[in-house]
Amino acid sequence: MQLILWRKQKLSSIFIICVVLIVLLVCLRLGYWQLQRGEAKAQQLLHIAQVQSQGVMPWSQVLALPRDWNKTGIQATITGIVNNDVYWLLDNQVYQGQVGYDVLVLVQPLASNQAVLVNLGWVKAPASRNQLPLITLPLEPIEFKVQLKQGQLSGFTLDNPADSKQNNTWPKRVQTIDLELFSQQSRQPIVDFIGYRQGTGDELGVPHYQAVVMSPQKHYGYAVQWVLIGLSCVVVAMFANKRRNQDEK
C-alpha cells in the first residue's frame, strides 16, 4: 500500500515538474520574442531617423534612388493628378475611438509613368454598414507631403481577394493593402511603395499614420513581464511542493 502511494506521489511530482518546465520555457520564449521585436523596432526607428535627417525629398529624387533601397521613412513631396475614377476604403480603421476608413487613392505624379498609392487619411464610417463614405477628390493637380513605406504592407485578413477582383463597383472596401491587386483593379502601373499623407485633417481625410505604433520600450517591458511570470510559476510550485511534503510528514 505504501509502495503504491509512493509511486502516485512520484508520478504526481514528475507531472508537476513537467508542467512547470513547459510553462517556464513558454514564458522565456515569449520574453525572447518580445526582445527581438523591441530590437527590430529600435532598428526601424533608427533607420527612419537617419532617412528623415536628409529632409523632404522632391519626387524626382525619390525615383532616382536605387530600386533595392528601402524607402521606408522618406518624407517626400508629390505633385500630381488624383485618379478620380478609382479609390479604395481600408476597413476597420479607428481614430480617437471612432470607427472609419482610410482613403487610398492613386496619384499620378507629373512627368512620371507610374502612379503612387497615397493614404489620404481617416474618414468616419456612416451609421449603416451598407453605406460607404463618398469622397470628393480634387480635379486639379495637387501637392501632397507624404511619408513613404515599403515592404510588408499586407496584414492578416479574412477577405477573399478573388471576390474583390470580380467587384467592378467603386469605391472598393478592402481589408488590406495589396499593391499588385490594386494595380490590376485600376489597370494602372503602381510603384512598389505607399505614401502616407502628412499634415492636418481636411475634407479628404485625417492623416494619422505612425511608422511605429508600439515603442521598443514597451516590448522590453513585456519581455520582463513574461520572464517574471515564468519565475513566479517556479516559485509557486516550489512552495506548494514544500507545503505538501510538510503535510505528508
C-alpha positions as CSV (number, residue, x, y, z in Angstrom):
1,M,0.0,0.0,0.0
2,Q,2.8,2.4,0.9
3,L,4.6,1.5,-2.3
4,I,1.5,2.4,-4.3
5,L,1.2,5.7,-2.5
6,W,4.8,6.4,-3.1
7,R,4.5,5.7,-6.8
8,K,1.5,8.0,-7.1
9,Q,3.3,10.8,-5.3
10,K,6.4,10.3,-7.5
11,L,4.3,10.4,-10.7
12,S,2.5,13.5,-9.3
13,S,5.8,15.2,-8.6
14,I,7.1,14.4,-12.1
15,F,3.9,15.7,-13.7
16,I,4.1,18.9,-11.8
17,I,7.7,19.4,-12.7
18,C,7.0,18.8,-16.4
19,V,4.1,21.3,-16.3
20,V,6.3,23.9,-14.6
21,L,9.1,23.4,-17.1
22,I,6.7,23.8,-20.0
23,V,5.2,27.0,-18.6
24,L,8.7,28.4,-17.8
25,L,10.0,27.6,-21.4
26,V,6.9,29.1,-23.0
27,C,7.3,32.3,-20.9
28,L,11.0,32.5,-21.7
29,R,10.3,32.0,-25.4
30,L,7.7,34.8,-25.4
31,G,10.1,37.0,-23.5
32,Y,12.8,36.4,-26.0
33,W,10.3,37.1,-28.9
34,Q,9.4,40.4,-27.3
35,L,13.1,41.3,-27.0
36,Q,13.5,40.5,-30.7
37,R,10.5,42.7,-31.6
38,G,11.9,45.5,-29.5
39,E,15.3,45.3,-31.2
40,A,13.6,45.3,-34.6
41,K,11.5,48.4,-33.7
42,A,14.6,50.2,-32.4
43,Q,16.4,49.5,-35.7
44,Q,13.4,50.6,-37.6
45,L,13.3,53.9,-35.7
46,L,17.0,54.4,-36.2
47,H,16.6,53.9,-40.0
48,I,13.7,56.3,-40.2
49,A,15.6,59.0,-38.2
50,Q,18.6,58.6,-40.5
51,V,16.5,58.9,-43.6
52,Q,14.4,61.9,-42.3
53,S,17.6,63.7,-41.4
54,Q,18.1,64.3,-45.1
55,G,14.9,66.5,-45.2
56,V,11.9,66.4,-47.5
57,M,12.8,65.0,-51.0
58,P,11.2,66.0,-54.2
59,W,9.6,63.1,-56.1
60,S,12.2,63.1,-58.8
61,Q,14.9,62.5,-56.2
62,V,12.9,59.6,-54.7
63,L,12.6,57.9,-58.2
64,A,16.3,58.4,-58.7
65,L,17.1,56.2,-55.6
66,P,18.3,52.6,-56.2
67,R,15.4,50.3,-56.7
68,D,16.6,47.9,-53.9
69,W,17.0,50.7,-51.4
70,N,14.3,50.6,-48.7
71,K,12.4,53.8,-48.9
72,T,10.5,53.4,-45.6
73,G,10.6,56.6,-43.6
74,I,11.4,59.0,-46.5
75,Q,9.5,62.2,-46.4
76,A,8.7,63.5,-49.9
77,T,6.5,65.9,-51.8
78,I,4.3,64.7,-54.7
79,T,2.7,67.0,-57.2
80,G,0.3,65.1,-59.4
81,I,-3.2,64.4,-60.5
82,V,-5.5,62.2,-58.4
83,N,-7.4,59.4,-60.3
84,N,-11.0,60.4,-59.5
85,D,-12.4,57.2,-61.1
86,V,-11.0,54.7,-58.6
87,Y,-10.2,54.7,-54.9
88,W,-10.3,52.2,-52.0
89,L,-11.5,52.4,-48.5
90,L,-9.4,50.5,-46.0
91,D,-11.8,49.0,-43.5
92,N,-11.7,48.8,-39.7
93,Q,-9.6,51.9,-39.0
94,V,-10.0,53.5,-35.6
95,Y,-9.2,57.1,-34.9
96,Q,-9.8,58.7,-31.4
97,G,-12.2,55.9,-30.5
98,Q,-14.3,56.2,-33.7
99,V,-14.5,53.5,-36.4
100,G,-14.0,54.5,-40.0
101,Y,-11.9,54.0,-43.2
102,D,-8.6,55.1,-44.6
103,V,-9.0,56.6,-48.1
104,L,-6.5,55.2,-50.6
105,V,-6.1,57.0,-53.9
106,L,-3.8,56.8,-56.9
107,V,-1.8,59.9,-57.6
108,Q,-0.1,60.3,-61.0
109,P,3.0,62.5,-60.4
110,L,3.8,64.9,-63.1
111,A,6.5,63.6,-65.6
112,S,6.1,60.0,-64.3
113,N,4.6,57.0,-66.0
114,Q,3.8,55.2,-62.7
115,A,1.2,56.1,-60.1
116,V,1.8,56.0,-56.4
117,L,-0.8,54.9,-53.9
118,V,-1.4,57.6,-51.3
119,N,-3.3,57.1,-48.0
120,L,-5.1,60.4,-47.6
121,G,-6.2,59.7,-44.0
122,W,-9.2,58.6,-41.9
123,V,-12.8,59.3,-42.6
124,K,-15.7,58.4,-40.3
125,A,-17.9,55.5,-41.3
126,P,-21.6,56.0,-42.0
127,A,-24.1,54.7,-39.5
128,S,-25.0,51.8,-41.8
129,R,-22.5,49.2,-42.8
130,N,-24.3,49.0,-46.2
131,Q,-23.2,52.6,-46.9
132,L,-19.7,53.8,-47.9
133,P,-18.4,57.3,-47.4
134,L,-18.3,59.3,-50.6
135,I,-15.1,61.4,-51.0
136,T,-14.9,64.4,-53.3
137,L,-11.4,64.1,-54.8
138,P,-9.6,67.1,-56.4
139,L,-9.7,67.5,-60.2
140,E,-6.7,69.8,-60.5
141,P,-3.1,68.8,-59.8
142,I,-2.4,68.9,-56.1
143,E,0.7,68.7,-53.9
144,F,1.0,66.2,-51.1
145,K,3.6,65.8,-48.4
146,V,3.9,62.1,-47.7
147,Q,5.9,59.6,-45.6
148,L,6.8,56.5,-47.6
149,K,6.6,52.9,-46.5
150,Q,8.0,50.0,-48.4
151,G,8.0,46.3,-47.7
152,Q,5.3,44.4,-45.8
153,L,2.1,46.3,-46.4
154,S,-0.5,43.5,-46.2
155,G,-1.7,42.1,-43.0
156,F,-3.9,39.2,-41.9
157,T,-7.3,39.3,-43.5
158,L,-10.4,37.1,-43.9
159,D,-11.2,38.9,-47.1
160,N,-11.1,36.9,-50.3
161,P,-9.0,38.7,-53.0
162,A,-10.9,36.8,-55.7
163,D,-14.1,38.5,-54.7
164,S,-12.5,41.9,-54.9
165,K,-11.3,41.2,-58.4
166,Q,-14.9,40.4,-59.5
167,N,-16.3,43.5,-58.0
168,N,-16.4,46.3,-60.5
169,T,-18.0,49.0,-58.4
170,W,-16.1,51.9,-56.9
171,P,-15.1,52.8,-54.3
172,K,-14.0,49.4,-53.1
173,R,-14.0,48.4,-49.4
174,V,-10.8,46.4,-48.7
175,Q,-9.4,44.7,-45.6
176,T,-5.7,45.0,-46.5
177,I,-3.3,46.9,-48.9
178,D,-2.3,44.8,-51.9
179,L,-0.4,46.9,-54.5
180,E,-0.5,44.2,-57.1
181,L,-4.2,43.7,-56.7
182,F,-4.8,47.5,-56.8
183,S,-2.8,47.7,-60.0
184,Q,-4.9,45.0,-61.6
185,Q,-8.2,46.6,-60.5
186,S,-7.2,50.1,-61.7
187,R,-5.3,48.8,-64.8
188,Q,-2.6,51.2,-63.9
189,P,1.1,50.6,-63.0
190,I,1.9,51.5,-59.4
191,V,5.3,51.9,-57.7
192,D,6.1,49.3,-55.0
193,F,5.7,51.5,-52.0
194,I,2.9,53.6,-50.5
195,G,2.8,57.3,-49.3
196,Y,1.0,58.4,-46.2
197,R,-0.2,62.0,-46.3
198,Q,1.2,64.2,-43.6
199,G,-0.3,67.4,-42.2
200,T,-3.7,68.4,-40.7
201,G,-7.1,66.9,-41.5
202,D,-9.4,68.2,-44.2
203,E,-12.4,67.0,-46.3
204,L,-10.1,64.4,-47.8
205,G,-9.3,62.7,-44.5
206,V,-7.4,63.0,-41.3
207,P,-3.8,61.8,-41.6
208,H,-2.9,59.6,-38.6
209,Y,-0.1,57.3,-39.8
210,Q,2.5,56.3,-37.2
211,A,5.5,54.3,-38.5
212,V,5.9,52.5,-35.2
213,V,2.8,52.1,-33.1
214,M,4.4,50.3,-30.1
215,S,7.7,51.6,-28.9
216,P,10.7,49.3,-28.2
217,Q,10.5,50.1,-24.5
218,K,7.0,48.6,-24.4
219,H,8.3,45.4,-26.0
220,Y,11.2,45.3,-23.5
221,G,8.6,45.7,-20.7
222,Y,6.5,42.9,-22.0
223,A,9.7,40.7,-22.1
224,V,10.3,41.4,-18.5
225,Q,6.7,40.6,-17.6
226,W,6.9,37.2,-19.3
227,V,10.1,36.3,-17.6
228,L,8.7,37.3,-14.2
229,I,5.5,35.2,-14.9
230,G,7.7,32.2,-15.6
231,L,9.8,32.6,-12.5
232,S,6.7,33.2,-10.4
233,C,5.3,29.9,-11.6
234,V,8.5,28.1,-10.5
235,V,8.4,29.8,-7.1
236,V,4.8,28.9,-6.5
237,A,5.4,25.3,-7.5
238,M,8.4,25.1,-5.1
239,F,6.4,26.4,-2.2
240,A,3.4,24.2,-3.0
241,N,5.7,21.1,-3.1
242,K,7.4,22.1,0.1
243,R,4.0,22.5,1.8
244,R,2.8,19.2,0.6
245,N,5.9,17.4,1.9
246,Q,5.4,19.1,5.3
247,D,1.7,17.9,5.4
248,E,2.7,14.3,4.5
249,K,5.3,14.3,7.3
